[in-house]
Amino acid sequence: MDKSGLLETIALHRTGRALDNALKKDEDYQEALAQQQEAFDMLDEMELTAEQKSAVDQVITANNHTGAVYGAVAYRFGMEDGISLVWELQACT
């Protein structure tokens, strides 16, 4: 996917501070964040070795990165769909 131009500029702007502000107000996200903290707390209580902690950290990091990349691609894809829809609607008038 092309990562230059207006679409990417909009995506970068909307997935920064604007998204952070929206997430602070979103109850579902806040609940998911609380559940995540509970899971991390449980993990801390397991008294893992340094090697085990490193392995778990790598798994979590890889999973988070995959989710973030997926979300970014899905966001841009949705933006492209929205732009295409507007163009089609304008062509019909």
Backbone as a ProteinNet text record, in pm:
[ID]
protein_1_A
[PRIMARY]
MDKSGLLETIALHRTGRALDNALKKDEDYQEALAQQQEAFDMLDEMELTAEQKSAVDQVITANNHTGAVYGAVAYRFGMEDGISLVWELQACT
[TERTIARY]
84.5	0	88.8	56.7	133.8	125.8	243.1	246.5	286.3	247	272.1	142.2	136.3	19.2	-78.7	-191	-292.7	-351.4	-382	-441.3	-351.1	-222.6	-129.3	-117.8	-120.4	-114.4	-236	-353.1	-475	-466.3	-422.5	-412.2	-315.5	-202.2	-105.1	-163.6	-237.6	-297.6	-407.1	-493.4	-607.9	-570	-454.7	-415.1	-316.3	-296.3	-209.3	-291.5	-280.8	-347.2	-499.5	-556.1	-702.4	-749.8	-677.9	-713.7	-693.7	-582.5	-557.1	-670.9	-717.1	-827.1	-955.8	-982.6	-1103.2	-1095.7	-977.8	-962.3	-978.5	-937.7	-954.7	-1101.8	-1188.5	-1332.1	-1409.7	-1346.8	-1416.6	-1420	-1540.4	-1556.3	-1506.1	-1532	-1486.1	-1334	-1268.5	-1122.3	-1068.8	-1129.5	-1083.6	-1100.9	-1209.3	-1229.7	-1125.8	-1097	-994.5	-858.9	-830.6	-705.4	-695.7	-806.3	-809.4	-788.4	-850	-830.8	-686.1	-627.1	-487	-399.2	-426.8	-346.6	-360.7	-481.9	-503.5	-419.2	-415.1	-336.1	-187.4	-140.8	0.3	31.2	-61.8	-42.8	-32.1	-118	-112.1	22.6	70	198	311.3	306.2	408.3	411.1	294.6	284.9	341.6	368.1	414.8	562.6	634.6	776.7	856.1	844.6	915.5	1064.2	1142.9	1286.1	1306.7	1427.2	1457.8	1439.2	1478.6	1463.6	1315.8	1235.7	1093.4	1026.2	1064.8	1010.1	1045.3	1167.4	1210.8	1128.7	1104.2	1025.5	882.7	822.1	686.3	681.6	781.7	787.9	797	875.9	888.6	756.4	685.8	556	455.9	450.7	357.4	391.9	520.1	564.4	528.4	554	521.4	370.8	293.2	147.4	96.8	149.5	109	145.3	263.7	307.3	217.3	184.1	94.9	-40.7	-94.7	-223.2	-217.9	-107.5	-93.2	-83	-5.2	9	-124.7	-192.5	-324.1	-419.6	-422.8	-511.9	-480.9	-352.7	-313.5	-354.8	-333.3	-372.4	-524.6	-596	-742.7	-795.7	-732.8	-774.8	-757.6	-640.8	-617.3	-711.2	-736	-827	-967	-1011	-1141.5	-1148.2	-1038.6	-1033.9	-1044.9	-974.5	-982.1	-1123.9	-1190.4	-1329.4	-1418.9	-1398.3	-1478.7	-1459.1	-1334.5	-1305.3	-1368.1	-1356.5	-1417.6	-1568.2	-1629.7	-1774.2	-1814.1	-1740.5	-1770.3	-1757	-1652.1	-1633.4	-1748.9	-1792.4	-1902.4	-2032.5	-2055.8	-2177.4	-2175.4	-2059.6	-2049.2	-2069.5	-2024.4	-2039.6	-2187	-2265.6	-2407.3	-2492.4	-2438.8	-2520.5	-2502.1
-117.5	0	123.4	220.7	344.1	419	454.7	522.1	668.1	729.6	871.4	935.1	1064	1133.3	1169.8	1221.9	1275.3	1169.2	1052.1	946	910	895.9	862.1	976.7	1098.8	1214.2	1215.7	1190.8	1185.4	1072.1	955.4	840	868.3	928.3	960	1057.4	1156.6	1255.2	1192.7	1114.1	1057.9	943.3	879.7	768.9	814.7	941.7	996.6	1047.9	1175	1238.8	1224	1234.6	1222.8	1085.1	981.1	845.9	829.8	880.3	871.4	934.9	1051.7	1119.7	1038	977.6	895.3	771.6	709.8	589.1	617.5	734.4	771.6	774	804.8	817.1	688.7	592.5	471.5	368	335.1	242.5	101.7	53.9	-79.4	-87.6	14.8	14.9	21.6	104.6	116.6	-14.9	-86.6	-217	-318.2	-316.4	-404.8	-373.7	-246.5	-205.8	-257.2	-251.3	-302.5	-453.7	-524.8	-669.7	-703	-623.2	-644.6	-627.8	-524.1	-502.5	-618.4	-672.6	-789.4	-907.7	-928.9	-1038.8	-1017.4	-894.1	-864.6	-883.9	-846.3	-865.8	-1014.4	-1096.1	-1241.1	-1295.8	-1247.4	-1291.6	-1255.1	-1135.1	-1092	-1181.7	-1230.8	-1315.2	-1455.9	-1492.6	-1627.9	-1648.7	-1543.3	-1551	-1628	-1584.4	-1648.5	-1615.4	-1701.5	-1674	-1561.2	-1507.3	-1400.1	-1449.1	-1572.3	-1628.6	-1643.7	-1690.3	-1705	-1569.5	-1470.1	-1335.1	-1278.4	-1302.3	-1253.3	-1317.2	-1447.8	-1517.7	-1465.1	-1447.1	-1394.7	-1252.9	-1171.4	-1035.2	-1034.3	-1123.8	-1132	-1171	-1264.3	-1307.1	-1191.5	-1122.3	-1010.7	-899	-868.9	-763.6	-797.6	-922	-963.5	-957.3	-1000.1	-996.5	-852	-765.6	-624.9	-560	-590.2	-532.2	-578.4	-706.4	-759.3	-689.9	-674.7	-607	-461.7	-393.6	-253.2	-238.8	-324.7	-319.5	-352.6	-453.8	-490.2	-370.7	-307.7	-194.1	-79.6	-52.3	55.8	25.3	-98	-136.6	-130.9	-181.5	-179.8	-36.4	51.9	191.9	254.2	236.3	292.7	231	101.3	32.3	92.9	116.5	178.3	319.2	392.7	527.9	522.1	429.3	413.5	379.9	291.5	257.1	380.4	459.9	580.4	680.1	697.5	788.6	736.7	606.7	547.7	567.1	551.1	569.1	712.6	807.9	948.2	975.5	925.4	944.8	884.9	764.1	699.5	777.9	826.9	905.4	1035.4	1097.4	1221.3	1193.7	1077.8	1042.2	1017.8	978	949.1	1075.3	1185.3	1307.7	1391.5
0	0	0	-82.4	-91.8	40.8	94.6	223.5	209	99.3	80.5	34.5	42.6	-7	102.3	58.4	148.9	241.2	187.8	269	386.8	361.6	469.1	569.3	521.6	611.5	703.5	647.1	728.6	829.6	784.8	874	988.5	959.2	1064.3	1165.9	1116.8	1206.4	1292.9	1230.6	1301.2	1393.8	1371.8	1459.1	1565.5	1578.7	1682.4	1798.1	1822.2	1936.5	1930.3	1811.5	1798.7	1845.1	1806.7	1849.3	1999.6	2050.7	2194.9	2274.6	2229.9	2299.2	2292.8	2178.3	2164.6	2252.9	2260.9	2342.2	2491.7	2534.7	2675.4	2715	2619.5	2645.5	2616.5	2550.2	2506.8	2619	2664.7	2776.5	2743.3	2622.1	2583.3	2585.9	2533.6	2533.5	2676.6	2759.5	2898.2	2974.3	2946.1	3009.6	2959.9	2830.1	2775	2836.4	2857.6	2919.2	3062.9	3135.6	3272.9	3274.5	3179.9	3170.8	3136.3	3050.3	3015.2	3139.2	3218.2	3339.1	3436.5	3449.8	3535.8	3488.3	3357.7	3301.7	3327.8	3310.8	3339.1	3486.8	3573.9	3717.4	3751.3	3689.1	3711.1	3665.6	3553.4	3499.7	3595.4	3651.9	3747.6	3871.3	3912	4030.9	4009	3885.7	3854.8	3884.4	3914.8	3948.7	3843	3719.2	3608.9	3614.2	3554.2	3542.7	3441.7	3438	3343.1	3199.5	3172.1	3037.9	3001	3094.8	3069.8	3049.1	3131.4	3115.9	2979.2	2934.7	2804.3	2692.8	2703.2	2601.9	2598.4	2714.7	2722.5	2665.2	2698.4	2647.1	2495.4	2438.6	2293	2228	2288.7	2235.5	2240.6	2353.8	2368	2270.2	2257.7	2166.4	2022.2	1981.5	1844.6	1820.8	1917.1	1904.7	1895.8	1980.6	1977.5	1844.8	1794.7	1667.8	1552.9	1551.6	1448.2	1454.2	1573.1	1588.4	1544.6	1576.8	1538.4	1386.9	1323.4	1178	1112.1	1161.3	1109.4	1119.3	1235.7	1255.4	1160.7	1139	1048.5	904.7	861.9	726.2	712.2	811.3	806.6	804.4	879.1	881.8	743.2	683.1	550	446.8	458.9	368.2	379.7	501.7	523.7	468.9	484.4	428.1	276.1	214.7	68.9	25.8	100.6	70.1	80.7	183.5	201.9	88.8	47.9	-63.1	-191.8	-216.1	-336	-335.8	-222.5	-210.5	-243.1	-189.6	-217.4	-367	-428.2	-572.7	-652	-613.2	-683.4	-665.9	-546.5	-521.9	-600.8	-612.2	-689.4	-838	-885.8	-1026.4	-1060.7	-961.3	-984.8	-988.8	-942.7	-939.8	-1062.9
[MASK]
+++++++++++++++++++++++++++++++++++++++++++++++++++++++++++++++++++++++++++++++++++++++++++++

